[in-house]
Amino acid sequence: MPWYQAYDPTGNWLVSALLASLPVIVLLGSLAFFRIKAHQAALLGLASAFIIVLSVFRMPLSKCLAVALYGALFGLFPIGWIILNVIFLYNLTDSRGYFNILQQSLASITRDSRLLLLLIAFSFGAFFEGAAGFGTPVAVTAAILIGLGFTPLAASGLSLLANTAPVAFGALGTPIIALAGVTGLDIFKLSAMVGRQLPFFSILVPFWLIWAFAGRKGMLEIWPAALVAGGLFAIPQFFVSNFHGPWLVDIVASVISLLGLIAFLRVWQPKRIRELSKKEDKGDGKDFPISLTRRQIFEAWLPWAILSVTVFLWGIPQVKSWLDSISSFRIPVPGVHGLIYRTPPVVASAEAEPAIYTFNWLSFTGTAIFLAALLSGIAMGVRWREASRLWLSTLKRVRFSLLTVAAMLSLGYVTRFSGLDATMGLAFARTGFLYPFFGTMLGWLGVALTGSDTSSNVLFGSLQKITANQVGISPVLMAAANSSGGVMGKMVDAQSIVVASTATRWYGHEGAILRYVFFHSLVLASLVGILVFLQAYVFPFSLLVIK
């Protein structure tokens, strides 16, 4: 039986918006202020969503339960599958002592922890965002940083902070492709418009990242390196997005940034080297070799090279399509698929929401990571029995993280299919002249709720286009702003925080991570909103706007 979403069930838009926001308040409040464990906070948020959806928004119970199960399955596959196998790969390499060699080899480039942060969290992480997305960059970089001796809080929070500017073009441009699909706007115009917003922040984020880690003085001591890392990412980001399209933006920009930064550090080092202090060392008691052979360095980097290659190959559309053709199962969600309708003004006319769970197990990014781990294990001489034991012990270790991600995605899907997200979005749309700023913040909210820039674009892309036409500004600008503002919400979405806490073996401290990144996320999103406002109304910023 069809069910139509209602966005003002109380007859008062402000009351409806406040009620719609209660599940998010419960979730984030439980994590940040009451310091409840992540899986318990997620279940509390889900329970509160059920109460609001069933009692106020009148969604049928059968549909609510089906949507919650749909979200939980998506949380486990593909997202939980990524987390599990990244940690498995880390455990394999750590069991053979390769992380010690990795750290020593990085020290040959620089011993400065700030420069290592730029290399790993910003430049290297951007490659994984461009190739795979879906939490992969945070899982990989946080695991590497904790292995290099960063504290769990620093490794988690800084990996999240660094994974911002590349997000809009992540997974080979998937967010922009989805945005073009739901808005009907030209994909090349959207790509170009986002490419005229984010490069400013691609330059800013490396400086912000080091300031968050080492303070203003520590940042000023290495400003040339931050400028090289950010500038060599921002310039290709602008040109590729404007003159090619969204598909290869992050791949090209991250490779140029990484290689350029390494080359720069061969000829420049800061006057004061800031190494990790002993209290920040992971304290495993292992000693580094006095000198390393090329073979040792090659073997230490081989697992991560294999990971990079497999993840990149899995992200190529032709490869993914072929893998899907031999491994994909499409299961329409009973009682939901095509039976829940979004209604005006969120869309121009009533539209049925698709709800098909696709279990494409072979093309999952997590499967590419699992294959990389197996190939790396073979290269390292790990026996199958030992590898099996490590995988099972990893599964045991991340079991609560997997439960948390499943509950988080259940909450996100219930929020989406019940219309709670649209109710909050329509409250933002009432801001009139200030809409360019608040519309950008709507993108931030969408990613904070769903954990995905792609999902935020699907949720709010149509609303952004409709509202922009009503306000009298460029719909391309506001659709792009949804994606650009959304990237700053990536660091506060509960799913990403759980990925980071799991990768750093710091489960149970998600509230501390949220408190660490929340200020940065909100301020950076506000800066994106100010830029979009200037582009909408103020010369010469308006020259950048595509109509």
C-alpha positions as CSV (number, residue, x, y, z in Angstrom):
1,M,0.0,0.0,0.0
2,P,1.5,3.4,-1.0
3,W,2.4,5.9,1.7
4,Y,3.0,9.6,1.1
5,Q,5.5,11.6,3.2
6,A,4.1,14.5,5.2
7,Y,6.6,17.2,6.2
8,D,4.5,19.3,8.6
9,P,2.3,16.8,10.5
10,T,1.8,19.1,13.5
11,G,0.6,22.1,11.4
12,N,3.5,24.2,12.7
13,W,6.7,23.9,10.6
14,L,9.0,24.8,13.5
15,V,7.5,22.3,15.8
16,S,7.6,19.6,13.1
17,A,11.3,20.4,12.4
18,L,12.2,20.2,16.1
19,L,10.5,16.9,16.5
20,A,12.2,15.6,13.3
21,S,15.6,16.6,14.8
22,L,15.1,14.7,18.1
23,P,16.7,11.4,16.9
24,V,19.8,13.3,15.8
25,I,19.9,15.2,19.1
26,V,19.5,12.0,21.1
27,L,22.3,10.3,19.1
28,L,24.9,13.1,19.2
29,G,23.9,14.2,22.7
30,S,24.4,10.6,24.0
31,L,27.8,10.5,22.4
32,A,29.1,13.9,23.1
33,F,27.7,14.8,26.5
34,F,26.5,11.6,28.3
35,R,29.5,9.6,27.0
36,I,27.3,6.6,26.2
37,K,29.0,3.8,24.2
38,A,28.5,4.3,20.5
39,H,26.4,1.2,19.8
40,Q,24.1,2.1,22.7
41,A,23.8,5.7,21.5
42,A,23.0,4.5,18.0
43,L,20.3,2.2,19.4
44,L,18.9,5.0,21.5
45,G,18.8,7.3,18.4
46,L,17.1,4.6,16.4
47,A,14.5,4.0,19.2
48,S,13.7,7.7,19.4
49,A,13.3,7.8,15.6
50,F,10.8,5.0,15.7
51,I,8.8,6.8,18.3
52,I,8.7,10.1,16.4
53,V,8.1,8.4,13.0
54,L,5.3,6.2,14.2
55,S,3.5,8.6,16.6
56,V,3.9,12.0,14.8
57,F,4.7,11.3,11.1
58,R,2.4,8.2,11.0
59,M,4.6,5.9,9.0
60,P,3.3,2.4,9.0
61,L,5.1,0.1,11.4
62,S,5.8,-2.6,8.7
63,K,7.4,0.0,6.5
64,C,9.5,1.4,9.3
65,L,10.8,-2.0,10.3
66,A,11.6,-2.9,6.7
67,V,13.5,0.4,6.2
68,A,15.5,-0.1,9.4
69,L,16.5,-3.6,8.3
70,Y,17.4,-2.2,4.8
71,G,19.7,0.4,6.5
72,A,21.3,-2.2,8.8
73,L,22.2,-4.4,5.9
74,F,23.7,-1.5,4.0
75,G,25.7,-0.7,7.1
76,L,27.2,-4.1,7.3
77,F,27.7,-4.5,3.5
78,P,29.5,-2.6,2.1
79,I,30.6,-0.3,5.0
80,G,31.2,-2.8,7.8
81,W,33.0,-5.0,5.3
82,I,35.5,-2.2,4.6
83,I,36.2,-1.7,8.3
84,L,36.7,-5.3,9.0
85,N,39.2,-5.9,6.2
86,V,41.2,-2.7,6.6
87,I,41.8,-3.7,10.2
88,F,42.6,-7.3,9.1
89,L,45.3,-5.9,6.7
90,Y,46.7,-3.7,9.4
91,N,46.9,-6.7,11.8
92,L,48.6,-8.8,9.1
93,T,51.3,-6.2,8.5
94,D,51.7,-5.5,12.2
95,S,52.1,-9.2,13.1
96,R,55.2,-9.3,10.8
97,G,56.7,-6.0,12.2
98,Y,56.2,-4.2,8.9
99,F,54.8,-1.1,10.6
100,N,58.1,-0.5,12.3
101,I,59.9,-0.7,9.0
102,L,57.2,1.6,7.4
103,Q,57.8,4.2,10.1
104,Q,61.6,4.0,9.6
105,S,61.2,4.4,5.8
106,L,58.9,7.4,6.2
107,A,61.5,8.9,8.5
108,S,63.9,8.9,5.6
109,I,61.5,11.4,4.0
110,T,60.9,13.3,7.3
111,R,60.9,12.7,11.0
112,D,58.5,15.6,11.5
113,S,55.1,14.4,12.7
114,R,53.4,17.3,11.1
115,L,54.8,16.5,7.7
116,L,53.9,12.8,8.1
117,L,50.4,14.0,8.8
118,L,50.3,15.9,5.6
119,L,51.6,13.0,3.6
120,I,49.4,10.3,5.1
121,A,46.2,11.9,6.2
122,F,45.8,14.6,3.5
123,S,47.6,13.5,0.3
124,F,47.5,9.7,0.6
125,G,44.0,9.7,2.2
126,A,42.7,11.7,-0.8
127,F,43.7,9.0,-3.1
128,F,41.6,6.4,-1.3
129,E,38.7,8.9,-1.2
130,G,38.9,9.3,-4.9
131,A,39.2,5.6,-5.6
132,A,36.7,4.2,-3.1
133,G,35.1,6.5,-0.6
134,F,32.6,5.0,1.9
135,G,35.0,5.3,4.9
136,T,38.0,3.7,3.2
137,P,40.3,6.8,3.5
138,V,39.6,7.2,7.2
139,A,40.0,3.5,8.0
140,V,43.4,3.3,6.1
141,T,45.0,6.6,7.2
142,A,43.9,6.3,10.9
143,A,45.3,2.8,11.0
144,I,48.6,4.0,9.6
145,L,48.8,7.0,11.9
146,I,48.2,4.9,15.0
147,G,50.9,2.5,13.8
148,L,53.3,5.4,13.4
149,G,52.8,6.4,17.0
150,F,50.1,9.1,16.9
151,T,47.7,9.1,19.9
152,P,44.3,7.4,19.2
153,L,42.5,10.8,19.5
154,A,44.9,12.5,17.1
155,A,44.9,9.7,14.6
156,S,41.1,9.5,14.6
157,G,40.3,13.2,14.7
158,L,42.9,14.3,12.2
159,S,42.1,11.6,9.7
160,L,38.5,12.8,9.8
161,L,39.5,16.4,9.4
162,A,41.8,15.7,6.5
163,N,39.1,13.8,4.7
164,T,37.1,16.8,3.6
165,A,38.1,18.6,0.5
166,P,38.3,15.4,-1.7
167,V,34.8,14.1,-0.6
168,A,32.7,15.8,-3.2
169,F,34.6,14.0,-6.0
170,G,35.0,10.7,-4.0
171,A,34.6,7.2,-5.4
172,L,35.4,8.4,-9.0
173,G,32.9,11.3,-8.8
174,T,29.9,9.4,-7.5
175,P,28.4,12.3,-5.4
176,I,28.4,14.6,-8.5
177,I,27.0,11.8,-10.7
178,A,24.2,11.2,-8.2
179,L,23.5,15.0,-7.9
180,A,23.2,15.3,-11.7
181,G,20.8,12.4,-11.7
182,V,18.3,13.8,-9.1
183,T,18.4,17.4,-10.2
184,G,18.5,17.0,-14.0
185,L,21.3,19.6,-14.2
186,D,24.2,19.2,-16.5
187,I,26.9,17.0,-14.8
188,F,29.8,19.1,-16.3
189,K,28.3,22.3,-15.0
190,L,27.9,20.8,-11.5
191,S,31.5,19.4,-11.6
192,A,32.8,22.8,-12.7
193,M,30.8,24.7,-10.0
194,V,32.0,22.4,-7.2
195,G,35.5,22.9,-8.7
196,R,35.1,26.6,-8.2
197,Q,34.3,26.2,-4.5
198,L,36.4,23.5,-3.0
199,P,39.9,24.4,-4.2
200,F,39.9,27.3,-1.8
201,F,39.4,24.8,1.0
202,S,41.9,22.3,-0.5
203,I,44.5,25.0,0.2
204,L,43.1,25.9,3.6
205,V,42.6,22.4,5.0
206,P,46.3,21.4,5.2
207,F,47.0,24.5,7.2
208,W,43.9,23.9,9.4
209,L,45.0,20.3,9.9
210,I,48.4,21.2,11.2
211,W,47.0,24.0,13.3
212,A,44.6,21.6,15.0
213,F,47.5,19.2,15.7
214,A,50.4,21.5,16.5
215,G,49.0,24.9,17.2
216,R,49.5,28.2,15.3
217,K,53.3,28.3,15.9
218,G,53.7,24.6,14.8
219,M,51.7,25.4,11.7
220,L,53.7,28.5,10.8
221,E,57.0,26.5,11.0
222,I,55.9,24.2,8.2
223,W,53.7,26.5,6.1
224,P,55.7,25.9,2.9
225,A,54.9,22.2,3.0
226,A,51.3,22.8,3.8
227,L,51.1,25.2,0.8
228,V,52.7,22.6,-1.5
229,A,50.4,19.8,-0.4
230,G,47.2,22.0,-0.6
231,G,48.2,23.9,-3.7
232,L,49.2,20.9,-5.7
233,F,45.9,19.3,-4.8
234,A,43.8,22.5,-5.4
235,I,45.2,23.4,-8.9
236,P,44.5,20.0,-10.5
237,Q,41.2,19.8,-8.7
238,F,40.1,23.0,-10.4
239,F,41.4,22.2,-13.9
240,V,40.2,18.5,-14.0
241,S,36.7,19.3,-12.6
242,N,36.3,22.3,-15.0
243,F,37.7,20.8,-18.2
244,H,37.3,17.1,-17.9
245,G,34.5,16.2,-15.4
246,P,34.1,14.7,-11.9
247,W,35.5,11.2,-12.5
248,L,39.3,11.5,-12.0
249,V,39.5,14.7,-10.0
250,D,40.7,13.2,-6.7
251,I,42.9,10.6,-8.3
252,V,44.9,13.1,-10.4
253,A,45.0,15.7,-7.7
254,S,46.0,13.3,-4.9
255,V,48.8,11.7,-6.9
256,I,50.2,15.1,-7.9
257,S,50.0,16.3,-4.3
258,L,51.6,13.2,-2.8
259,L,54.5,13.1,-5.3
260,G,55.0,16.9,-5.2
261,L,55.2,16.9,-1.5
262,I,57.7,14.1,-1.3
263,A,59.8,15.8,-3.9
264,F,59.6,19.1,-2.0
265,L,60.6,17.4,1.3
266,R,63.7,16.0,-0.4
267,V,65.0,19.6,-0.6
268,W,63.3,21.3,2.3
269,Q,62.8,20.5,6.0
270,P,61.7,22.8,8.8
271,K,64.4,24.2,11.1
272,R,62.8,22.5,14.1
273,I,61.8,18.9,13.7
274,R,58.8,17.9,15.8
275,E,59.0,14.2,16.4
276,L,56.3,12.2,18.2
277,S,56.9,12.3,21.9
278,K,57.5,9.1,23.8
279,K,54.1,9.4,25.5
280,E,52.5,9.4,22.0
281,D,54.4,6.3,20.9
282,K,52.2,3.2,20.8
283,G,54.6,1.5,23.2
284,D,54.9,-1.9,21.7
285,G,58.5,-2.2,22.7
286,K,59.8,-3.0,19.2
287,D,63.0,-1.4,18.1
288,F,63.7,0.0,14.7
289,P,66.6,-1.4,12.7
290,I,69.5,1.0,12.5
291,S,69.5,0.9,8.7
292,L,67.1,-0.5,6.1
293,T,67.7,-2.3,2.9
294,R,65.7,-1.5,-0.2
295,R,64.2,-4.9,0.0
296,Q,62.9,-4.2,3.6
297,I,61.4,-0.9,2.5
298,F,59.8,-2.6,-0.6
299,E,58.3,-5.3,1.6
300,A,57.0,-2.9,4.1
301,W,55.2,-0.8,1.5
302,L,54.1,-3.7,-0.7
303,P,50.8,-4.4,1.2
304,W,49.7,-0.7,0.9
305,A,50.8,-0.6,-2.7
306,I,48.7,-3.8,-3.4
307,L,45.8,-2.1,-1.5
308,S,46.0,1.0,-3.6
309,V,46.0,-0.9,-6.9
310,T,43.1,-3.2,-5.9
311,V,41.0,-0.4,-4.6
312,F,41.7,1.7,-7.7
313,L,40.9,-1.2,-10.0
314,W,37.6,-1.9,-8.2
315,G,36.6,1.7,-8.6
316,I,36.9,1.7,-12.4
317,P,33.3,1.7,-13.7
318,Q,34.0,-1.0,-16.4
319,V,35.6,-3.3,-13.8
320,K,32.8,-2.7,-11.3
321,S,30.2,-3.3,-14.0
322,W,31.8,-6.6,-14.9
323,L,32.1,-7.7,-11.3
324,D,28.4,-6.8,-10.8
325,S,27.4,-8.8,-13.8
326,I,28.7,-12.0,-12.2
327,S,28.1,-11.4,-8.5
328,S,25.2,-9.0,-8.0
329,F,21.9,-9.8,-6.3
330,R,19.2,-7.1,-6.3
331,I,16.5,-7.5,-3.7
332,P,13.5,-5.1,-3.7
333,V,12.6,-4.3,-0.1
334,P,9.1,-5.7,0.5
335,G,6.5,-3.0,1.3
336,V,8.9,-0.2,0.6
337,H,10.3,-0.3,-2.9
338,G,8.2,2.1,-5.0
339,L,5.6,2.4,-2.3
340,I,6.9,5.4,-0.3
341,Y,6.5,8.8,-2.1
342,R,8.3,12.0,-1.6
343,T,6.0,15.0,-2.2
344,P,6.2,18.7,-3.1
345,P,7.9,21.0,-2.3
346,V,10.8,18.6,-1.8
347,V,10.2,17.4,-5.4
348,A,8.3,19.0,-8.2
349,S,5.7,16.2,-8.2
350,A,5.2,13.1,-6.1
351,E,8.0,10.6,-6.7
352,A,8.3,7.0,-5.6
353,E,11.4,6.2,-3.6
354,P,13.4,3.2,-4.9
355,A,14.4,0.7,-2.3
356,I,16.5,-2.1,-3.7
357,Y,19.2,-3.7,-1.6
358,T,22.1,-4.6,-4.0
359,F,24.4,-7.3,-2.6
360,N,27.2,-7.0,-5.1
361,W,29.6,-8.9,-3.0
362,L,32.4,-9.2,-5.5
363,S,32.5,-5.5,-6.4
364,F,32.3,-4.3,-2.8
365,T,35.3,-2.1,-1.9
366,G,35.8,-4.3,1.1
367,T,36.3,-7.3,-1.1
368,A,39.1,-5.5,-2.9
369,I,40.7,-4.8,0.5
370,F,40.2,-8.4,1.6
371,L,41.9,-9.6,-1.6
372,A,44.7,-7.1,-1.0
373,A,45.1,-8.5,2.5
374,L,45.3,-12.1,1.2
375,L,47.8,-11.2,-1.5
376,S,49.9,-9.3,1.1
377,G,49.7,-12.2,3.4
378,I,51.1,-14.5,0.7
379,A,53.8,-12.0,-0.1
380,M,54.7,-11.8,3.6
381,G,54.7,-15.6,4.0
382,V,51.8,-15.7,6.4
383,R,50.3,-19.2,6.6
384,W,46.6,-19.7,5.9
385,R,45.9,-20.9,9.4
386,E,47.5,-17.8,10.9
387,A,45.7,-15.6,8.5
388,S,42.4,-17.2,9.4
389,R,43.1,-16.8,13.1
390,L,43.9,-13.1,12.6
391,W,40.7,-12.5,10.6
392,L,38.5,-14.1,13.2
393,S,40.2,-12.2,16.0
394,T,39.7,-9.0,14.0
395,L,36.0,-9.9,13.6
396,K,35.7,-10.4,17.3
397,R,37.4,-7.1,18.0
398,V,35.2,-5.0,15.7
399,R,31.9,-6.7,16.5
400,F,30.6,-3.7,18.4
401,S,31.7,-1.4,15.7
402,L,29.8,-3.4,13.2
403,L,26.7,-3.3,15.4
404,T,27.1,0.5,15.7
405,V,27.4,1.1,12.0
406,A,24.4,-1.1,11.3
407,A,22.3,0.9,13.9
408,M,23.6,4.2,12.5
409,L,22.6,3.3,9.0
410,S,19.2,2.0,10.3
411,L,18.7,5.4,11.8
412,G,19.7,7.2,8.6
413,Y,17.4,5.2,6.5
414,V,14.4,5.6,8.8
415,T,15.1,9.3,8.8
416,R,15.3,9.4,5.0
417,F,12.3,7.2,4.1
418,S,10.0,8.8,6.8
419,G,10.7,12.3,5.6
420,L,12.4,13.6,8.8
421,D,15.3,14.8,6.8
422,A,13.1,16.7,4.4
423,T,11.2,18.3,7.3
424,M,14.5,19.6,8.6
425,G,15.6,20.7,5.1
426,L,12.4,22.7,4.5
427,A,13.1,24.6,7.7
428,F,16.4,25.7,6.2
429,A,14.7,26.6,2.9
430,R,12.6,29.3,4.7
431,T,15.7,31.6,5.2
432,G,15.1,33.6,1.9
433,F,17.9,36.0,1.1
434,L,20.2,34.1,3.4
435,Y,19.5,30.8,1.7
436,P,22.9,30.5,0.0
437,F,24.5,30.2,3.4
438,F,21.8,28.0,5.0
439,G,21.4,25.9,1.9
440,T,25.1,25.1,2.2
441,M,24.6,24.1,5.8
442,L,21.8,21.9,4.7
443,G,24.3,19.9,2.7
444,W,26.4,19.7,5.9
445,L,23.4,18.4,7.8
446,G,22.7,15.8,5.1
447,V,26.1,14.3,5.3
448,A,26.1,14.5,9.1
449,L,22.8,12.5,9.1
450,T,23.6,10.0,6.4
451,G,27.4,9.7,6.4
452,S,27.6,10.2,2.7
453,D,27.9,13.2,0.4
454,T,26.2,11.0,-2.3
455,S,23.2,10.3,0.0
456,S,23.0,14.0,1.0
457,N,22.9,15.0,-2.7
458,V,20.2,12.4,-3.4
459,L,18.2,13.7,-0.4
460,F,18.4,17.4,-0.9
461,G,19.6,18.0,-4.5
462,S,16.0,18.4,-5.8
463,L,15.1,20.7,-2.9
464,Q,18.2,22.8,-3.5
465,K,17.2,23.3,-7.2
466,I,13.6,24.1,-6.4
467,T,14.4,26.6,-3.6
468,A,17.2,28.3,-5.7
469,N,14.7,29.0,-8.5
470,Q,12.2,30.4,-5.9
471,V,14.9,32.7,-4.3
472,G,16.2,33.8,-7.7
473,I,19.7,32.4,-7.7
474,S,21.5,29.8,-9.8
475,P,20.3,26.3,-9.2
476,V,23.7,25.0,-10.3
477,L,25.3,27.1,-7.6
478,M,23.0,25.7,-4.8
479,A,23.1,22.1,-6.0
480,A,26.9,22.3,-6.0
481,A,26.8,24.0,-2.6
482,N,24.9,21.0,-1.2
483,S,27.9,18.8,-2.1
484,S,30.6,21.3,-1.2
485,G,29.0,22.1,2.2
486,G,28.4,18.4,2.7
487,V,32.1,17.5,2.7
488,M,32.6,19.3,6.0
489,G,29.9,17.2,7.6
490,K,31.8,14.0,6.8
491,M,34.0,14.4,9.9
492,V,31.0,14.5,12.3
493,D,28.8,11.8,10.9
494,A,28.6,8.9,13.4
495,Q,29.5,6.3,10.8
496,S,32.9,7.9,10.0
497,I,33.6,8.4,13.7
498,V,33.0,4.7,14.4
499,V,35.3,3.8,11.4
500,A,38.0,6.0,12.9
501,S,37.6,4.7,16.5
502,T,37.8,1.1,15.2
503,A,40.8,1.7,13.0
504,T,42.7,3.2,16.0
505,R,41.5,0.5,18.4
506,W,39.9,3.2,20.5
507,Y,36.3,1.9,20.6
508,G,34.2,3.4,23.3
509,H,35.7,6.9,22.9
510,E,33.5,8.1,20.0
511,G,32.2,11.0,22.1
512,A,35.7,12.3,22.6
513,I,36.3,12.1,18.8
514,L,33.1,13.9,18.1
515,R,33.9,16.7,20.6
516,Y,37.4,17.0,19.0
517,V,36.1,17.5,15.4
518,F,32.8,19.2,15.9
519,F,34.1,22.8,16.1
520,H,36.3,22.3,13.1
521,S,33.4,20.8,11.1
522,L,30.9,23.6,11.9
523,V,33.4,26.4,11.3
524,L,34.6,25.0,8.0
525,A,31.1,24.4,6.8
526,S,30.2,28.0,7.8
527,L,33.1,29.2,5.7
528,V,31.9,27.3,2.7
529,G,28.5,28.9,3.3
530,I,30.0,32.3,3.4
531,L,31.8,31.6,0.1
532,V,28.6,30.4,-1.5
533,F,26.7,33.5,-0.3
534,L,29.4,35.7,-1.8
535,Q,29.2,33.8,-5.1
536,A,25.5,34.3,-5.1
537,Y,25.4,38.1,-4.6
538,V,28.9,39.8,-4.4
539,F,31.2,40.8,-7.2
540,P,33.9,39.5,-8.1
541,F,32.9,36.1,-6.6
542,S,29.7,36.0,-8.7
543,L,31.9,35.8,-11.8
544,L,32.6,32.2,-10.8
545,V,29.0,31.2,-10.8
546,I,27.6,28.9,-13.6
547,K,24.0,29.6,-14.5
